[in-house]
Structure formats: structure tokens, C-alpha cells
Amino acid sequence: LDLTDKLAAPGVAAGGGAAAAAPDALDEARQALLAMGFSAAEVATAVKGYDGAPTDAQALLRHALRRLGGGS
């Protein structure tokens, strides 16, 4: 599952482009999960317990999706 185009910073092409201020990874992951149709309560629960890099929105999103899908 490739979510690169879903997680690209607004105004920046997914394939690269001008360097822009990266949005907060947690907010970015939350917005992606909400856009996928998860409720705010589900999103809040799913992002808990993430201990990876705080700037890695893709890793945070993978963590949350595993939790939402019943994985560990």
C-alpha cells in the first residue's frame, strides 16, 4: 500500500519538489486516518504507543493502521 501521495506536504509534489516546512508528523498521520474514514476516537487510540521517529509520518501511519487492523 503506497500512501506517499496521501502524505505529501500540501503544495509539494509527492515525487519531490521545493523544500518546504514539513507539517507535524502526528497531525499529518491523524489527517490521513480521518480522510480514510476513521473516527477521531479511533485515530486517537491508534496513534497511542508509537515510539518511532517523531518526524516519520509514514511510520506513524503504518503503526496506527496496524493497531486499527488488529495487528500488534
Residue, then its C-alpha position, 0 to 999 in steps of 0.5 A: l500500500d503506497l500512501t506517499d501521495k496521501l502524505a505529501a506536504p500540501g503544495v509539494a509534489a509527492g515525487g519531490g519538489a521545493a523544500a518546504a516546512a514539513p507539517d507535524a508528523l502526528d497531525e499529518a498521520r491523524q489527517a490521513l486516518l480521518a480522510m480514510g474514514f476513521s473516527a477521531a476516537e479511533v485515530a486517537t487510540a491508534v496513534k497511542g504507543y508509537d515510539g518511532a521517529p517523531t518526524d516519520a509520518q509514514a511510520l506513524l501511519r503504518h503503526a496506527l493502521r496496524r493497531l486499527g487492523g488488529g495487528s500488534 
